[in-house]
Amino acid sequence: MSFLVLPPEINSMLMYAGAGSAPMLAAATAWDGLAAELGAAAQSFSSITSGLAGEAWRGTASTAMLSTAARYTGVLSAAATQAQSAAAQAQTIASAFESAVVATVHPALVSANRNELVQLVVSNLFGQNAPAIAAAESDYEQMWARDVVAMVDYHGGVAAAAAQLSSWSAAVQGLPAQASGATSANPVGTVMSSLNSAASGPGLGTLEHYAIAAINGPTEFLFGRPLISAGPAVGLGGAVNGGTATAPLTLYGGAEPLVNASVGGGAPVPLLVDTGSTGLVIPFQNAGGLLGTLQLGLPTGFGIGGYSGGINYLYATYNAPVNFGGGLVTSRTPVDIELFAWPASISAAMNHGLTFQSYFAPDGASGVLGVGPNAGGPGPSIATQALPAPYNSGLLINETGQHPYLQFGPPPTNLNPIATFAGSPIATLEIGTGPLGAIFPQYSVNAVIDSGGVSGTIPTGLNAVPGELISVFAPNGALLYSYIYDGTYFPTPSPYIMNTGALPFLAHPVYVSYSPSGVGTTTFYQ
């Protein structure tokens, strides 16, 4: 029913009830923040790709990359402009609402008028209240007219603001054409044929990645589903049996633990189980694409994150369920959904490509499940803490044996602990070098016990030489792992905090307790 025929009791109640202008003002702030982040991302991405093409990479492939990157930058800039417009119009709508509330009769005044009329009618035994009744009715009619005028003005202001806002759906519909334009202006086939002589070179895989990405882009953007599959569909393997909940692990490259999970309405994808970080980070294509992300509701925040100095990304934080299969599903929990990514440097672009997906492709992962309580980010919280009790208290990572797995919940009772110490993943370890160091460690170092750290790092202060025995102990003296430097294990020398890499997880089951909050506890078993 039109508000033109609604009495002031209804119109006034509708205007004064509810949350008021606060949600629209919050939306305006969020859109304004997104516009700023998108603009910064476009500027940074343009700078990196221009430098890459101008200094380190030339030729046909470089031209194709630069043209496609220019279109990508254009999309970022256009999205920033549209987000800024949305922020302005949201502010306009909020102002129009506040003006309409001021112009609308307060419901208490309408109620007082109606109560007065009832009293006058009840006591009008001899007609003595006729003038007062007429005055009350006149006041009521003026209230009705005032409310209608306020609503008409409000409707007109909101309609005008909405008309000035270009449609996001139009931008979405234009993406397939933009992808087509990128490939037709600089055909991937031409680039590929120009590199036939280098078919075994390292650049071919990257080119294939971008060719397939250009084809799959529209459907992945909208629905999170590719037209060309890169392999068999990923399944969920979680299981809940009584008080035990598990999920199988895949050791990619023999070192990197992957668990399959789905986020929101997205398809199952492999996630890197990373004790060296906190929070779940996943591209929006793997959360169901644009439509799946919109179904999660409004984001709770925006920001820029990064991994290992190689990739930076713009993200939005949404509350979404995470499903490991077999009924093992979290409640809605904060998840950082990557919107756009760009390499941190020219060398990073050369080594890892230009996208979030290409950065993690060598790890076999589509996203990162960070489970380190004191890692400090980049995500807001540990997703597995949103599992139902008792599965939310900790995580056992068991990469030993033929069937590696995760076990969610309290510490295992069927394994023998050899060392327990505060901090996960950042803790203090003892290191020894050479035969004597295998008995008496000579160094105490801060370290990141990092399941996703691959080969890790070794402190340059050890002055280790290739072929030397390196032994790493827990604070209680228990040997956690040992290796022959550059013989059986290949950590990178670094002056910064040591990263253990995968080796301790390959040698022992490791339990990460989420308690105490923000610190955690690490326990090694045998």
N, C-alpha and C positions, 0 to 999 in steps of 0.2 A: 504494500500500500504506500502511496506517495505521502511524504511528510506534509504536503500542502493541506491534506484533509485530516491530519492527526491532531488531536487536541493538545493543548500545552502540557497536560500531565505526561503525555508520551514523549513529545519532542524534548521537553526540559529534562526528563529522566534520562533519555538516551544521551543527551549532551553531557550531563554531569556524572553519569555512571561510567565505570570502566577505568582504564589506566590513564586517560587523558592524552596529552601530547608527548609524554615521556618516551614511549616506544618510537615515535617518529623522529624525535630529536636524537635518540640513540642511533637510529638507522642513518640519520644524516651524518652523525659523527663517524659511524663505521664506513659509510660510502666515501666520506672525505679522506679517511685514513687509507682506504683501499686505493683511491685515486693517487695519493702521494706515493704509495708503495709501487704502483704500476708505472708511474712516471719515472721513478728512480730505477726500476728494473729495465725499462726501455732504454734509458740513457746509458746504463751500465752495459747492457747487452750490445747496444750499437757500438760502444767504445771498444769492447773486446773483439767483436767480429771485424770491425774496421781495421784494428791493429793486426789481427790475425792475417787478413787478406793483404794488408799493405807491407808486412814485414816477413812473415814466416812461411806463407803458403801462397803460391802463385800458380796460374794455369787454369785449364778448363774447369777442374773440380772446384778451385777457389772461386771462380766466377759464379758457378752454380750455387755454391754455398752462400756467397755474399748476397746474391739476388733473393734467395729464399730467406736469408736472415733479415734482409730489408723488409720483406713482407711480414715476417714475424714481429719485427720492431714496430711496424705500422699497426699491427693488431694490438700490441701492448699500448701504444700511444692512443689509439682509438678507444680502447677499453678504459684508459685513464681519463680521457675526456668525457666519456659516457658516465663513468663513476662520479666525476666531479659534477656533471649535470644532475645526476640522480641525487647527490648530496644537496645541491641548491634547491631542487624541487621539493625534497623531503622537508627542508627547512621552511620553504614557502607554505607547504601544507600544514606543518605544525603551527606556524604563525596564523594561518587562516582559521585553524581550529580554536586557538586561544582567543582570537577576536570573536568568533562565533559564540564561545562560552560566555564571554563578557556581555554580548548582546542578548543572550537567551535569558528568559526569566528563570530565577532560581526555583527549583521544585518546591521549596518551603513556602514561597510566596503563593504559588498556585494552590498548594494544599490549604494554606490559610484562607484564601479566597473561597474555596469550596466549602470549608468548614463554616465560615461566616455565613455563606448562603444557606446552608442547612439550618443553622440556628435561627436565621431571620425567617425562613419559611415556617419552621416549627412554631415559632412564637407569633406568627402573623394571624392572630385569631380574628381581629376586626379590621385588617387591612392597613393597620398603622405603619407596617414596615415596607409598604410598597415602594416608596422612594429609595429606601436603603437597598432593597432587593434589586431595583433597576440599576443603582450605582454599582452594586457588586457584579451584576451581569455585564455591565459596560466595562468594568475593569477586566473581567475575564476575557471579553472579546478583544480588548487591547493586548492582553497577554498572548492570546492566540495569534493575533496579527504580528506582534513583535517576534514571536518564535518563528513564524513562517518567514518573515523578512530575514532573520538571522540565518535560517537554514538555506534560503535561496542564495544569499550572499556566500555562505560557506560552500555550497555546491558549485557555484560559479567559480569561486577562487580555486577550489581543488581541481575542477575540470580543466581550467586554464593551465594550471601547473602540470597536470598529467599530459595535456596536449603538447606542451613544450618538451616533454621527455621522449626522446627517440626510443624505439622498441628494442629491447635486448634480443627478442626473437628474430628481428630482422638481421641483427649482427650474427646470430647463430646460423641463420639460413645462408649467410654469405660466406661462411667458412669453407664449405666444399668448393665454392668457386675460387676462393683464395688459394686453396691447396692445389686446385687444378691449374690455376694461373702460374703458381710457382713451378710446377713440373713441366708445363708447356713452354714457358718462357725459357727455361733452362732444362731441357729434357734429361731425366736421369739416364735414359737409354744412351744418349749421346756421351754423357760423362763416363758411363760404364764401358762403352765401346772404346773410348779413348784410353782406357786403362787396361785393355785386354792383355797387353804385354806384361802388365804387372799384376796378373791375376792372383799370384801367390803373395803379393805385398800386404802389409798390415792395414793399408788404407781401404782395401776392398770391403772388408767387413763393415767399416764405418759407413761407406757409401751405400751398401745394401741396407744398413739400418735406417738411413735417412730415406731411401727409396720406399721401403715398406712403410715407414712412418708417414710419408706423404700420402700413400694410398689409404692407410688405415685411419689417418687423422680425423676425418669428419665423423665416422661412426664411433671412434674411441672418445672424441670430444663430447658427443651427445650422449652416448649410451654406455661407454666404457667397454665396448666390444669391438674387436678388430675384424676387418673383412678378410685379411690374410693372417691366418694363425701361424705363429712361430713354432708351434709344437703341439703335443697333445694337451687336452684340457687338464687343468690342475684340480685334484680332488682334495676334500677335507678328510683327515684321518683321526680327528680327536675322538676320545672315548672316555666315558665315565662309568666306572665299576665300583659301586659302593662308595667308599671314602677316598678312592684313588681316581685321578683324572690325568690322562696322558695324551700326547700327540707325537707322531713319529717325526724324526728329523732326517733330512738329507744333507750329507756332507759334500757340498759342492767343491770340486777340486781337492777333495780329501781334507779340507780344512775349515770351510765356512758353513756353519749350521743354518739350515733353512727349514722353516715350518710353514705349512700352508694355512692360510686364514683368509677370510673375507671381511671387508669393512663396509658397514652400511648395506646398500643394495648392490655392491660390487661383486664381481666374480672372484672365486678363490685364487690367490696369488701366493708365490713364495716370498716370505719375509725373512730377512737376515736377523737371527737372534743375536743381539749385540749387548753384551754386558757393559761395553764401553760407552754407552749413551743411555739417555732417558727418553722415553716417549715413542709413540708410533708415528712414523712419517711415511706417507704414501702419496703418489701422484693422484690427482683428481680423476684421471681416466680409470684408475683401479678402484675408485670408490663409486663406480656406476656412472662416470662421466658427468656432464653438466646436469642432466636431469636427475641422476642419483644424488648428486651433491645438493641440489635444490630441495630434494625431499628430506634432507637432514635438518631443514629449518635455517634460521639465521646463524651465521658464524658468531662465535663469542670473542673473536679477536683476529688480528692480522699481524704479521711480522716477517722478518727476513732471517733465515737460518743458513747453515752451511755444514759441510762435512770435510774434515781433513784438509781444509784450504783448497780443495779442488772444485767444489761446486757450491754455488750460492742459489738460494731459491726463495721466492715469495710464497708464503703459505697463509691459509685461513684455518683457524681452529674450530672444529665442529664437534659436537657431542654425537657419537655414533657407536653402535654395538659392534663388537669384534667376535666373529664366529670361527672357532677351531674345529667344528664338526662334532657329531655324536652328542649333541646337547650341551657342549661346552661353549657357552656364549656369555660374554660380558654384558653388564648393563651399559647404558649409553655413557661413554667415557670420552674425555678430550682426546682428539686425534688431530694432528697437524696434516692438512691436505695441501700438497704442493700444487700451486697454480702455474707458476712460470719458474724456469731455472736458467742460469747462465754460468759459464765457467769463471772461476776466480782469477784466471790468468791465461795468457796465450799458451803457455806450456800445458796447462790443465786442459785447454780445449784440444790441443794436439793429442794428448794422451788419453783423454776420457770423453771427448765429444762435447756437444753443446747442451745436452738435455739431462734431466734427472735420471731418465731411463738409461741413457747411454753410460752415465757414470757408474751405475750399479749393475749394468749388464755383465761385466767380467766376473761379478760375484754370483751371478745366477739369480739375483734378487730383484723384486719389483718395488720393495720398500724395506723399511727398517723397523724392527720391534726392539726398541731399547728397553732393557730391564735392569739397568744399573741404578740403584737408589741414590748414590752420591755422585753420579756422573755430571749432573748439573745441566742437562739438556741434550739435544735442542728442543725436545718435546716438553709439554707441561707436566706430565705424570706418566706412571707406568700403567699401560693398558690392562695388564693381567691382574692388577689390584682391583679391577672392577668385576672380576669373576665372583660368583657366589661363594660364600664361606663353605668349607675351609680352604677352597682352592686359591684364595687370594692372598695367602700369607707368605708365599715364596715360590721358588722355581728351581727344580733340579735339572741341570743340563748334563745328560749322560751321553757322551760321544764315544764311549768305549764299546767294544763288542761289535757284532755284525748288524745289530738293529738299534742304532742310536735313537734317543727319544727325549722328550721333555716330560717332566712330572710336576704337576701343579699342586701346591698346597704345603702342608707342614714338612719338616725334614724327613728323609727316608729312615725307616727303622730296620731295613734289611741290609744296610751297608755300614762299614766301620769307619768312623771319622778319624782322620790323622792330624788335622789342623783346623782350628776355627779362630778367626780374627776379625776385628772390627773393620768395617769399610768394604763397600762393593760399588764400583770396581776399584776405587782408589784406596790403596792400602800400602803398608810398609813390608818389604821383602828383604831377605838377606841373599847376597850373591858371593860365590867363590869362584876363583879362576884357577885353572891348572889342577894337578893331582891333590895338592894340599887344600885347595879350595873346596874339594869334594868332601872334606872332613870338617874344615874350619872356615866358614865364610868370612871374607875380609871386608865386605862392603854392606852397608844398609842403605836402601834406596826406596824412594816413593815410586810406586808402579801402578799402572792401569791393568787390571786382570781382565783382559779384553777378548771375549770369545769371537768377536768379529775383526780382530786385529791381524789376521793372516799370519805373517812371519814376525810381526812385532818389531821392536827396536832394542838396541843394546846401548847402554850409556857409553859415551866416548871416553869418560873418565876412567873406565876400566882398562883402556889401552889394550884391548884384546886383539890377538892376532889370529888369522885363519888357521884352523886346525887345533885351536886351544879348547880344552874342556871348560864349559861353563855350567855351574851348578846353582840352582835357585831354591832357596829354603823359605819355609814359613817362619814367623817370629819364634815359634816354639822349637825350631831346629829340624822339623820334618822336611825331608827332601820332596819338593813338589815336582821338579823336572830338571833334566840336564840335557846337554847337547854338545856336539862338536861345532864350534863356530865356523860358518861357511863350509861345513862338511855335511852335517845331518840337519841343520837348521840355519836359516839365512836372515837373521834380523838386520835391520838397517841401523848403522851407528847414528846416535842422536844425542845432542847435549841436553835435551829436555827430559821430562818424566818418562820413565821406561814403560813400554807397552809389551806385555807378555806375549801377545799374539795367541795363536790357537793351541800351542803345544801343551800347556797345562791341562787344557780341556780334553785333549786327545789322550792324555796319560791318566786322568782321574775324573770320576763324576764330581761335579761341582754344584753345591747348593747355594743359592742366593736368597737370603732372608730379607724381606722388606723392612724388618724391624732392627734397630730403631729407625723411625721415619727420617728420610733424608740422609741416612748414613748406611744402613744395611749391615749385614754380616755375611762373611764368606766362609764356607766349610768345604774342605777337600776330603774325599773318601777314597778308600781302596777296596 
